[in-house]
Amino acid sequence: MSPVCPRWTCSWTLAQDAVGAAGMAAFELADNDGRIIAANGEVAFTLGRRIDANAPRAMRVRTGERVQELQLAGSQTPFSVELVDLGLGLVVVARAEIGTELVGALVAYYPAGRAPRRPRRAT
């Protein structure tokens, strides 16, 4: 993350810690293309990477449930293979929408074999 935005970096790291992720990323999606616009932790190196908005996993984000858990194992995309080689195994993707328009997604990356930390509700 850029040292230019220390508040953003602090918030992003806090969110990563809160959900127990190894890394997090945000990406924007257009009709046929997308890009990772923020990344930290184990996936910080992905900042600026292009996303194929028509790839099967991107289409699942567009058409599936608003929040999805996706296993990386078995996916043969170069990006997924790279993440598996880093020891990551699960991603939790939450669509980012403005009104009814999909603008991107927030993604939390977890090590293989580790489940996401589920938030507790205050009573």
Secondary structure, DSSP 8 states (H G I E B T S, - for coil): --TT-HHHHHHHHHHHHHHT-SEEEEEEE-SSEEEEEEEEETTGGGTT-EEETTSHHHHHHHHS-SEEEEE-TT--SHHHHHHHHTTEEEEEEEEEEETTEEEEEEEEEEETT----------
